[in-house]
Amino acid sequence: MQHDIIIAGGGIVGLATAYRLLEKNPDLKVLLLEKEGKIAAHQTGHNSGVIHSGIYYKPGSLKAKNCIQGYHDLLEFANKHDIAHDLCGKIIVATTPSEVAAMEKVLERGIANGLQGLKKLNQGELKEHEPHVRGVEGIFVPQTGIIDYIEVAAKYASEFERMGGEIKLNTLVTGLKRNSSSTEVRTEGATYAARLFINCGGLLSDRIARLNEKNLDVRIIPFRGEYYKIKEERKGLVKNLIYPVPDPNFPFLGVHFTRMIDGAVEAGPNAVFAFKREGYHRSDFDWKDFQESISWKGFRMVAAKYWKTGMGEFYRSYSKAAFTKALQALIPDIREEDLEPAEAGVRAQACSRDGGLVDDFLFSESAGIIHVLNAPSPAATSSLSIGTTIADKALVQLKA
C-alpha cells in the first residue's frame, strides 16, 4: 500500500504535522498510524492545558522559536474553530531573596524572546494578582493561557481527515526498512510503503528510531508528573496560574498551580522516574522499560549527579504532607485536606549518551525518514509550529 508520507504517532505533534502537510499540499497521500484505540492517549491526553508564552527558553533555541510561533498559530486555530481558551496570564514567584537572581534571568529570556507586557511585581503587586500567594518578587506574564489540548488534537485530526488524510488506530509500527526510493513500514497487521516516514512516537520515539538507527545517541527516560486537584470549596485560593522560579539544572518547572479551562484547579506536578513508559500509577512496572532506562549510561550519570533531588521527588510522591509543604512555599494557606488525587502524566524526556537531559526539541533526519526524538513541554503549545517545521523538512525531501 503506497503512500507519500506515513506518520507514526497520534499525539498532538503527529496530528499537527499531518494537518500542516495537507494544508501545504492537499494532493499528498498521508497515512497516520496510532498504536492505541484513540488519538491523544498519552502525553497529549494527560496535559495540564497551559498555553505557554515562551519565557523560559534559551533565545534562538528550537523551543523558543517554535513556542512563540506556535503560540500565535494555536490562538489563531482556536479562534477559527471556536475552541474555548482563556489568556488569563500567570505569575512566576520568587519565594525567597535567593531566587530573585534566577527570576531576573527568566525575565531577561522573556524579553530576548520578544514577549511584550512582562511586568516585575513587588510583594504588594503579587497579592493584587493572587491574594493568597507568598513571595518577595515576581513576574506577570500576560501571554500565558489555558486550553483543552484533547479538543485541539481532535480538531487537528478531523481537519486532517476532512482534507483526505487517513488515520489507522490500533496499529503499532514494528519495523522500518529503507529501500532506494521508499520506506517500508511494518506493523503487526500489515506492511505499508511510503516515500517518507515521520516518527512522532513520543514515549516510544527512540524505539521506533532504533528500528533503522541502531546506534542512537539518545534514549527516552519516562518521568511521571503527579497532580492533586484542589477541592471545589477551596479552589478560590488560586485565581489563575502560579509558578515558582524554575531550577536551571532541570527541564522541569517545579510544582505549581494551574486553573483549568473547565474551572478546576490542579496542583503539581512533581517529576519522578517512572518504572514504565506509560506508567501513570506508582505501582506500574514494566521490566523492559525499566531495564532500558537503567542500562543507559547517560541516565546512570544523571541519577548519580542528581540523586538527592530525585529522592526528594520520590518522597513527595509517597508523602502527601511533603507534597503539600512544597505547595505551601507558594500558597501557605493550602492544607492536606484541600487536596484530592488527580490524573498523572508521563513525560517523554530524551537523555543523551553523555549524561544530559536534552533541553531542546530534537530531530534526526536521513533519506526518507524523519525522527522527532525530543518534544516535551511546550510541544502542545508549539504543535502547529513544530508541524510546520517537520512538514517543511518533509516537502524538501519529497522534492529531492
N, C-alpha and C positions, 0 to 999 in steps of 0.2 A: 504494500500500500504506500504509494509515493506521495510525499508532501513537500512543500517548500521548506517549512520550518516545523519542528516538533519542540515543544516546551515541556519540561518536566517540572511539576510543582504548581499546585492550585492555590497558593497563598497570594497575598496581595501583590508581591513583586512579580510573580509569574503571570498573574492576571493583568496587571498593568502593562507588562511587556507585550502580552498578546493583544491587548486593546490598542496600544500605540502602534504595533506593527500593521494592523489592518487599517488604522486611521491614516497611516502614511502610505500604504499600498493595499487598497481593497482587493486587488487581484491575487494576492498571496493565498496559498492553501496552507492554513496554520492549524495544527492539532495540539491541544494541551492535555497532558496526561497527569492525573492526580491519583495517588495511591489510596486515598481514603474514599469513603462513600459520599463525601460532601466537600465543597471547597472551603478554604479558610479554617481548616480544622485544628491547626496548631498555633504557631506564633500569632497569626492574624486574629484568630478566634479567641485568643486569651490576652489581647492587647488592652491596655488601660484607657485607650481612646484619646490620648493627648495629641493635639496638633502642635508640633514643636516649632520653635521660632528659628533655630539655628544658632543660638547664642553661645553654646558650649564648644563648638567645633573649630579646630585649627583652621585659620583663614587659608583658603586655597585648597583645602582637602576635599576629597570626594563627598564626605559627609556634609561639609559646609555648603559646597556648590549645589548639591542635589537637594539638601534640606530646604535651602532658601528658595530655589526654583520650584521644588515640589510643593512647598507651602502655598505659593501663588497658584500653581496648577490645581492643587487639591481644592482650594476655595472656589476657583472658577468652576470646577467639575461639580462640586457640591451645590453651588448656586444654580447651575444649569439643570441639575437633576433633582432639585428640591430635597436634598439630604440635610437633615437637621444638624446644625453645628452652632457653636457659640464661641466667639472670640472674647473670652472673659478676662484674659490676661492672667499672669501669675506673678508671685513674688519669690525671689531667691533670698534666703535669710542667713546672715552671719550670726550665729547664736552666741559667739564669744569674740572678744577682740582679736584672738589669734587667727580667726578665719577671715578677717577683713582683707588681708593682702590677697588671698586666693579669690575672694569675691571681686576685688578690683580687676584681677586678671580675666575673670569671666566677663566683666563689663567691657574691658578692652577688646576682647574677642568679638563680642556682640557688635561693637562699633565698627571694628575692622571688617566684619561680615555685612555691614551696610544696614543694620537694624536701626529704625527710626523710633524716636519717642521713648527710648530707655531712660529710666529715671532712678537716681540714687535716692534712697529713703533713710531718714533717721528713725529713731525709735518711735517717735510720735506718728510719723507718716506710715510706718509699718502697721501700727494699730488702726489707722484710718482704713487701710486695705483689709486687714484681718484682725479684728478686735481681740482675739484670743491668742495671737501669736506672741512669742518671746524672741527678741533678737536685739542686737546692738546697732546693726545697719542692714540694709537690704537693697535689692534692685527690683523695680517693677518692669515687667516685660509685657507690653501690650499685645504683641503678636500671638501669644500662646492662646490656644483654644481647645475645645473638646468636640468629639465626633464619635460615631459608631463605625469602626472600621470593618465590621462584618457587613454592614449595609453598603459601605463603599465598595468592598470586594464583590459583593453580589451584583452591584451595578456595573462594575468593570466586566464581569462575566456575561451579563445579559447584553451589554453593548457589543462585546466581542462576538457573541453568538448571533446577534442581530446583523452584524456585518459579514456573516458567513463562516465564522470560526467554529471549531468543533472542540468540545470538552468530553473526555472519557474519564469517568470516575472508576474507582476500584482497580486501578491499573498501575502497578509498580514496575519501574524500569529496573531490569536485571542485567542488561548487557549493552555495551556500545562497541561498534566496530566501524572504523573509518575506512571507506574504500576510496577509489580515485576521485569520484565525483559525488558521493553521497555518504551519509552516516546511517548505519543500520542500528535501529533501536529495538532491543529485545525486551519484551515484558513477559509476565507469567502466562499470558493468554495468546499473544500474537507477536509478530515481528513487523516493524514499520521501517520505512526508508524516508530520509529527508535530505535535502540539500544542506540543511543546517540544523544542528541540535543545540538547544539552550537549556542549561541546567539551573533551575531556580528552586532546588530541592530543600532549602532551609536547613532543618536539623539533619537531613541526610545528604546535604550537598557535597560533602567531602567523599562520602561513599560512592555517590554517582560519579564524581570526578575521577576516583581511583579506578573506575571501570576502563578508563583509557589513559590515565596518567598514574602510573604505578608508584612514582617517587614524589608524590605530592608533598609540598613543604608546609602544609597547614593541616590541622585536624579540628573538627568541631568538638568543642567541650560544652556539654549542656549545663546551664546554670538555672536552677529553679528560682523563680521570684514568687514569694508567698505574700498574700494580701489579707488584710482584715477589712471588714465593712463597718463603718460607724452606724450604730443603731439609729433608727429613724428619729427618736426623740432627742438625740444628741448630735445629729449631723449639722446643727446650726453652729457648732464650734468652727466650722470651715465654710467660708463663703465661696471660694473658687479653688485655686491651686497654690500650694505652699511647698517649696522645695528647699533643701539645705544647700550649702555650698558643697559641690562635689569633691571627692577625693581625687586629686590629679593622677594618682597611680592606677586608677581603675576606670574601665569604660562603663561604669555604673553610676547612677545619680544619687544613690542613697535613699533611705526611707522618706517618703513624702506623702502629702495629702492631695487627693485628686477628686474634684467633683465630676461626676459622670454626666453624660448627656441625658440620662434618664432621671437625674436628680439624686442618685445615690452618691455617697462619699466613700472612697476607698483610702486605706492607709497601708503603705508599703511601697515597694517590695524590699525584702532582703535579697541576697544573692548567694544561694547555697549550691555547691557542686551536686548535680543530680546523678544518681546511680543508674538512670535510664534516660535515653534521649527524649522520650515522650513521657517522662515520669512526673506527673502532676501532683503526686502524693508522696509523703515522706517514706512510705513503705514500698514504693515502686522500685524494682530492681531488675536489671537485665544484664546477665553475665557478659555477653558480647559487648554491649555498650560500655560497661564498667571497665572491662579489660582493655578496650581500645583507648579509653581515656588515660588510665594509669600507666599503660605501656608507652605512651607518647612522651618522649624525653622533654619536650617543651612544657608539657603540663606538669611534669615532676619538678621542673625548675621553678615554675610559677608557684607550685604548692610549697616548695622548700623556702621560697623567699617570703611568701605572704601567709604562712600557716596560722599565725596568730589572728590575722584578720579573718581568715576562713573559719577558724574555730569560733570566733565571735558571731559570725553569721549563722553557724550551726546552733550555737547556744540560743540565739534569738528565735531560731526555727522551732526549737523544742520548749522554749520558755516564753509563755505569753507575757509574763511580768517583765522579762528583759526586752521583748519587742515593744511593750508599752513604754518602758523607760526611754527607749530610743526615740519614740514619737514625742515624748514629753519634752525633749530638747527644743522642739518647735512649738508645741502646744501643751503647756504644763497642766491644763485642766483635763486632759484626756485621761480616762481611767480604764483599767482592765475590763470592767463590766460594760463599758461603752462599745466594746469591740466584739464582732462575731466573725467567724471564718468566712472568707470569700474564695473565689477560684484562684488557683495559682497559674502561672505561665512558665514556660521554659524557653530560655534564650539560647539561640544557636551562636555561640561565641567561638570564632576561629582563634586557634592558638598556634603560633609559629613553632617550627622545629627548634629555634634557638631560645625559646622560653619567653616569648612576648604574647600578650593578649592583643590581637590585631585591633587597632583603634580606628580603622577606616574601612569603608566599603572596599571589597577586593574582588577583582575579576581576573579570570585566566582565559586566554583565547588562543586557539590554534585553528588550523584549516578545518572548517566545517563544524566547529564546536566552540561554544562559549559557556564557561562555568562562572556562576555567581557564588563565590566562596565565603564571603562575609557580608551579610546585610542585616545586622541587628538594628535596634533603635538608632536613628529615627527613620528606618526604612518605610514604615507605613506613611508617615508624613511625606517622605521623599518619593513614594512609589511611582508617581507619574513621571517624575524627572528621571528616576532610575530606569523606568520603562523606556523612556526616550533615548537614554544613553545606550541601553542594550539594543534597542531597535536600530539605532544608527550604526552600531557595530555590525549588526546582522545584515543590514542592507548593503553595507560596504562589501561584506563577504560575498553576498549573492551576486554582486556586480563583477566580482573579480573573475 
